Amino acid sequence: MKPIFIAGPCVIESAELLDIVATEIVKISSELDIEIIFKASFDKANRTSIQSFRGPGLQKGLQMLSDIKEKFNLKILTDIHESWQASPAGQVADVIQIPAFLCRQTDLLVAAAKTGKIVNIKKAQFLSGMDMQYTVQKASESGAKEIWLTERGNIFGYNNLIVDFRNIADMKNFTPFVIMDCTHSVQRPGAAGGKTGGNREFVPAMALAAKAFGATGYFFETHPDPEKALSDGSNMLYLKDLKTVIKSLL
C-alpha cells in the first residue's frame, strides 16, 4: 500500500495561492506516481492573537476548495471547528479533519462521522497515543467508515513541542491509518511574539523518523514563500522542497 500524502497551505490566503500549490501537487503526483490530497483551512479558529489572519470563512472557503477539486481533480482535506460546519464541509471535502485541541469534543466527532467522509483526527498535544482509542470509539460508533489518526507532537515545556514516535505504533492499535504531521510537529507555539514560530529545517527528519516507526501517511503544510505566509509560515515547507521530501519517503 502506498503511503497517504497530504499537502497544501495552512490557510486559504487567495485563489492564486491555491492554484500555485495545486499545480505543483499535480506535477509531483504525476512524476512520482502517487496521490496527494490537497489541504487548506477555510478558517483558522485557533490563532495566538485575535489580530491574526483566519481565512475567508466557511462559505467562500469551501467554494474555493470546490474550485480546486474540479479544476485539478484533487481530493480535498479541510478542518472543522464546530459541529454545524461538518455537513457543508462534507459536501466538498473527501477528508474531514478534527483539530488537535478539539479531538475530545464529542459532538464534533459525531458530526464529522455522520458526513460519511473519512475522518482524520489529530492527536491532542496533551494526550498520549493510547488515549486516542476513545476518540476513535466515538467516531466509529457514530458511523465513521474510515478513521485516520495524526501525530503532531506533545507539549512538554514552554513554547515547544516534543514528538514521541512511539505514539505512532500505539495508535496503530486502533486504526491502520496513522499520519505524521511533519510540519505542525516542529511548531514553537506562541513563541514568535503573538504568533506561532517553528523550525522547518527539521521537517525532513521528522518524516523519516515517522517512517521508521511505521507511519502510513505524511502531512505537509507548504507554501511558495513561507516567510510571507499569513499562518504557520515558520514551520511550512518551501513548495520547491516538497518533491524532494516526499521522494525520500518512497
Summary of the structure (lengths in Angstrom):
residues: 250
radius of gyration: 16.4
end to end distance: 11.1
largest distance: 43.6
contacts: 909
relative contact order: 0.16
helix: 41%
strand: 21%
